[in-house]
Amino acid sequence: MTVYRQRLDRLKSIMQDKGYNAFYIANITNVRYLSGFTGSSGFLLITDEGDYFFSDGRYTEQSKHEILDHTIHITTNHLKLISDERLLNNNWRMCFEGNHLSFDMYNRIKESVNESVELVPENDIVENIAAVKDQSEIDALQTAVDITDRVFDLILPEIKVGVTEKHIAARLSYLFKQEGGDGDSYDPIVASGANGALPHATPSDNEVKKGDFIVMDFGSLYKGYHADMTRTIVVGEASERHHEIYNIVLESQLAGIDAARSGIKCSDVDKACRDVIDSKGYGELFMHSTGHGLGLEVHTLPRLTWMNHDLLEENNVVTIEPGIYIAGWGGVRIEDDCVILKDSCRPMNSSTKELIVVD
């Protein structure tokens, strides 16, 4: 049995529990998760009587090699084909991805199916299955993380006074492929000096100066799986203030790692990080969530936020990434990718979290 068959069986069990006869899936990440298809355009129809994959002529040959557990249909109008082939029975209940499907597409589906078919929006059914990783996914994520760690070691000697943020970001992207990755997991964040106070800063022509913190948030893509690491370094000499802010964030991040394990609320991990920063008087300067799931997208379930009281599960893979951001001066973020275990949390990154000072 393939891993995709196992995922489909899990999905069908949930569908049966909810009383659905069919599930229309348009989100390309979910299509890949359930079928193995790596192209850019594809749809799935999962039903009581069969599982169907639809794409266009660009993927005729590719789908033959990648799709093993679905009947393949190559067509320019998959909704018409579904209707013509009567793949949906009368009086069936069909759910669809309410948080992914456009209103226009919903109307097209409604017009194409029999009036007796009930359409029901659902959110995150596939995403919740995908949040618990199998061993092949953990292995792919670990490889992506290992590549990211190596690239961090390689970029450090290139960071010096006068180099621009854009140059560092471009070199990160190049090094990922050199080290065996498929490219960037996402556009790197490289933020020096005052730019480091922007949690999602875009690399600029700003030149690194002596005394700057540099926040670097980057990750390698490998076989579709996304690594996501942040390290913050100092150029020149670290002041007392550099050490103070850095050590608070590090203490916060380690507290989150210590708290995370299967059966713990996501909000409790966020609280463990936030309590440390709050206690030092910088609570208002930690203005984002503590972390998020990783997988075929860089931001997936579960979400480590103060408002998410869902329980972590064994083999969730999440980031833990608190930060402090001081306007006009700079910021610090420290982030690891972590596997949730029964009684603990295992960071996947090997890069040091001691404060690094480069010349």
C-alpha positions in Angstrom: 0.0 0.0 0.0 1.4 3.4 -1.0 1.6 6.3 1.5 -1.0 8.1 -0.7 -3.4 5.2 -0.3 -3.0 5.3 3.4 -3.7 9.1 3.4 -6.8 8.5 1.2 -8.1 5.8 3.5 -7.7 8.2 6.5 -9.6 10.9 4.6 -12.3 8.5 3.6 -12.8 7.4 7.2 -13.3 11.1 8.2 -15.7 11.6 5.3 -17.7 8.6 6.3 -17.9 9.9 9.9 -19.2 13.2 8.6 -21.7 11.7 6.2 -20.0 12.8 2.9 -20.1 10.7 -0.2 -17.6 12.9 -2.1 -14.8 15.5 -1.6 -13.8 18.0 -4.3 -10.2 19.1 -3.7 -8.7 22.1 -5.6 -5.9 23.3 -3.4 -2.7 22.2 -5.2 -0.9 21.4 -1.9 -3.6 19.1 -0.8 -3.7 17.5 -4.3 0.0 16.8 -3.9 -0.4 15.5 -0.4 -3.1 13.0 -1.4 -1.8 11.9 -4.8 1.9 12.7 -5.2 1.3 15.1 -8.2 4.0 17.8 -8.3 2.6 19.9 -11.1 0.9 23.3 -10.9 -2.6 22.4 -12.0 -4.6 19.5 -10.8 -7.9 18.6 -9.0 -9.1 15.6 -7.1 -12.6 14.1 -6.6 -12.7 11.5 -3.8 -15.9 9.5 -3.7 -17.5 6.4 -2.3 -17.1 4.7 -5.7 -13.7 5.9 -6.9 -10.9 8.4 -6.7 -10.2 10.6 -9.6 -7.4 13.0 -10.7 -7.9 15.7 -13.3 -5.3 17.8 -15.1 -4.6 19.1 -18.6 -2.4 18.0 -21.5 0.7 19.5 -20.1 0.8 16.8 -17.5 -0.2 13.7 -19.6 3.1 12.0 -19.2 4.0 13.3 -15.7 0.7 12.1 -14.2 1.3 8.6 -15.5 4.5 8.4 -13.4 3.2 10.2 -10.3 -0.4 9.2 -9.9 -0.8 5.6 -8.7 -4.0 5.6 -6.6 -6.4 7.6 -8.7 -8.1 7.2 -12.1 -6.4 9.8 -14.3 -8.4 12.1 -16.5 -6.7 14.6 -18.9 -9.2 17.2 -19.9 -9.7 20.9 -20.5 -13.0 20.9 -18.6 -13.0 18.6 -15.6 -16.3 19.8 -14.3 -18.0 18.9 -17.5 -16.3 15.5 -17.5 -17.5 14.8 -13.9 -21.0 15.6 -15.1 -20.8 13.7 -18.4 -19.3 10.6 -16.7 -21.8 10.8 -13.8 -19.1 10.5 -11.2 -21.5 12.0 -8.6 -24.6 10.1 -7.8 -28.0 11.7 -7.1 -28.6 12.8 -3.5 -24.9 12.6 -2.5 -23.4 15.0 -0.1 -20.1 16.5 -1.4 -17.8 18.7 0.6 -15.3 21.1 -0.7 -12.5 23.3 0.7 -14.3 26.3 1.9 -11.2 28.2 2.8 -9.5 27.6 -0.6 -12.3 27.6 -3.2 -13.1 30.9 -4.9 -16.7 32.1 -5.1 -16.5 31.9 -8.9 -15.4 28.2 -8.8 -18.1 27.4 -6.3 -20.7 28.7 -8.7 -19.2 26.7 -11.6 -19.4 23.5 -9.5 -22.9 24.3 -8.4 -24.0 24.8 -12.0 -22.3 21.6 -13.2 -23.6 19.1 -10.6 -27.0 17.6 -10.3 -29.4 19.7 -8.2 -29.8 16.8 -5.8 -26.1 16.8 -4.8 -25.6 18.8 -1.6 -22.5 21.0 -1.5 -21.0 21.5 1.9 -18.0 23.7 2.8 -15.4 22.3 5.1 -12.1 23.7 6.4 -8.8 22.0 7.1 -9.8 18.3 6.8 -6.8 17.5 4.7 -4.6 20.0 6.6 -5.3 18.3 9.9 -4.4 14.9 8.5 -1.2 16.4 7.0 -0.2 18.0 10.3 0.8 14.6 11.7 3.8 13.6 9.7 4.8 10.1 8.5 8.4 9.0 8.6 9.0 9.8 4.9 7.9 13.4 5.6 10.1 13.8 8.7 13.0 12.4 6.7 12.5 15.0 3.9 12.1 17.8 6.4 15.2 16.7 8.3 17.2 16.8 5.0 15.8 20.3 4.3 16.9 21.4 7.8 20.3 19.8 7.4 20.9 21.7 4.2 19.8 24.9 5.9 22.3 24.4 8.7 25.1 23.8 6.2 24.2 27.0 4.3 24.2 29.0 7.6 27.8 27.8 8.2 28.8 28.7 4.6 27.3 32.2 4.7 28.8 33.4 7.9 32.3 34.1 6.5 30.7 36.3 3.8 29.0 38.6 6.2 31.0 41.7 6.9 30.8 45.5 7.1 29.6 46.9 3.7 27.9 43.8 2.3 24.2 44.4 1.5 21.2 42.6 2.7 20.3 41.7 -0.9 23.7 40.2 -1.5 23.4 38.0 1.6 19.9 36.9 0.5 21.1 36.1 -3.0 23.9 34.0 -1.7 21.6 32.1 0.6 19.4 31.2 -2.4 22.5 30.1 -4.5 23.9 28.0 -1.6 20.7 26.1 -1.1 20.9 24.6 -4.6 24.7 24.1 -4.3 24.1 22.0 -1.1 21.4 19.8 -2.6 18.2 21.7 -2.0 15.6 22.4 -4.6 15.7 26.2 -3.8 14.4 28.6 -1.2 11.6 27.4 1.1 10.5 31.1 0.9 12.1 34.4 0.1 14.8 34.9 2.7 14.5 37.6 5.3 17.8 39.4 5.9 17.4 42.5 8.1 20.4 44.5 9.5 20.4 47.2 12.0 17.0 49.1 12.4 15.5 46.9 9.7 15.7 44.0 12.1 12.8 45.5 14.0 10.6 44.5 11.1 9.6 40.9 11.6 9.0 40.3 7.9 11.6 42.7 6.4 12.4 42.5 2.8 16.2 42.4 1.9 17.3 45.9 0.8 20.3 47.7 -0.5 21.1 48.6 3.2 24.8 48.0 3.9 25.8 46.1 7.0 27.4 48.4 9.6 29.5 47.7 12.6 27.3 47.1 15.7 24.3 45.8 13.7 22.2 42.9 14.7 21.4 40.9 11.5 18.2 38.8 11.6 18.4 36.0 9.0 15.2 33.9 8.4 15.7 31.4 5.7 15.2 27.8 4.7 15.8 25.1 2.1 13.1 23.4 0.0 13.7 19.6 -0.4 11.2 17.3 -2.2 8.5 19.8 -1.6 9.1 20.1 2.1 10.1 23.4 3.8 12.7 24.2 6.4 12.4 27.5 8.3 15.3 28.7 10.5 16.1 32.1 12.0 19.5 33.1 13.5 20.5 36.5 14.6 24.2 37.5 14.6 26.1 40.7 15.5 28.7 42.4 13.3 31.8 43.9 14.9 31.4 43.8 18.7 28.5 42.8 20.8 27.4 45.4 23.4 25.8 44.8 26.7 22.4 45.6 25.1 23.0 43.1 22.4 23.7 40.4 24.9 20.7 41.4 27.1 18.1 41.2 24.3 19.6 38.1 22.7 19.7 36.2 25.9 16.1 37.0 26.7 15.0 35.7 23.3 17.1 32.6 23.7 15.7 31.9 27.2 12.2 32.4 25.7 12.9 30.0 22.8 14.3 27.3 25.1 11.3 27.6 27.4 9.0 26.9 24.4 11.0 23.9 23.4 10.9 22.6 27.0 7.1 23.0 27.1 6.3 21.5 23.8 5.2 17.8 23.7 2.3 15.7 22.6 -0.9 16.5 24.5 0.1 20.1 25.4 -2.1 23.0 24.2 -0.5 25.0 21.4 -1.4 28.1 23.4 0.7 26.8 26.4 3.8 26.7 24.2 3.1 30.2 23.1 2.6 31.2 26.8 5.9 29.6 27.8 7.8 31.8 25.4 5.7 34.9 26.0 6.0 34.7 29.8 9.8 34.9 29.7 9.8 38.0 27.5 6.9 39.6 29.5 8.9 39.1 32.7 11.8 41.0 31.3 9.6 44.0 30.3 9.6 43.5 26.6 6.2 41.8 26.1 4.8 44.4 23.8 7.8 44.0 21.5 7.0 40.3 20.8 4.2 40.9 18.4 3.8 37.7 16.5 2.8 34.1 17.2 5.4 31.7 18.6 5.3 29.3 15.7 3.5 27.2 13.1 3.5 23.8 11.4 5.8 22.9 8.5 5.3 20.6 5.6 4.5 21.0 1.9 3.8 24.6 2.8 6.0 26.8 5.0 3.0 27.8 7.2 0.7 25.0 8.0 -1.2 23.5 11.0 -0.8 23.5 13.9 -0.5 27.2 14.9 1.3 28.1 18.1 -0.7 31.1 19.1 -2.3 32.3 22.4 -5.7 31.7 20.9 -5.2 28.1 19.7 -6.1 25.6 22.4 -5.8 22.6 20.2 -3.4 19.9 21.5 -0.1 19.1 19.9 0.2 15.6 18.6 3.1 13.2 18.2 4.9 13.8 14.9 3.7 17.4 14.4 6.6 19.4 13.1 6.5 23.0 14.2 8.7 26.1 14.4 9.4 27.8 17.8 10.5 31.4 17.0 10.0 34.1 19.6 11.5 37.5 19.0 12.0 41.1 20.4 11.8 44.0 17.9 12.9 47.5 19.0 12.0 50.2 16.6 15.0 52.3 15.4 17.5 49.9 16.8 17.0 46.3 15.7 15.6 42.9 16.6 16.3 39.4 17.6 14.5 36.2 16.5 15.7 32.6 17.1 13.9 29.8 15.4 14.2 26.0 15.2 12.1 23.4 13.5 11.0 20.8 16.0 9.4 17.4 16.0 6.8 16.9 18.7 7.4 13.6 20.5 5.3 11.8 23.2 7.1 13.4 26.1 9.3 16.0 24.6 10.2 18.2 21.7 13.2 17.5 19.4 14.8 20.4 17.6 15.9 19.3 14.1 18.5 22.1 13.7 22.1 21.7 14.7 23.2 25.3 14.2 24.5 26.9 17.3 22.3 29.3 19.2 25.1 31.0 21.0 25.5 34.6 20.0 27.8 34.8 17.0 29.9 37.9 16.4 31.4 38.3 12.9 34.1 40.8 11.9 
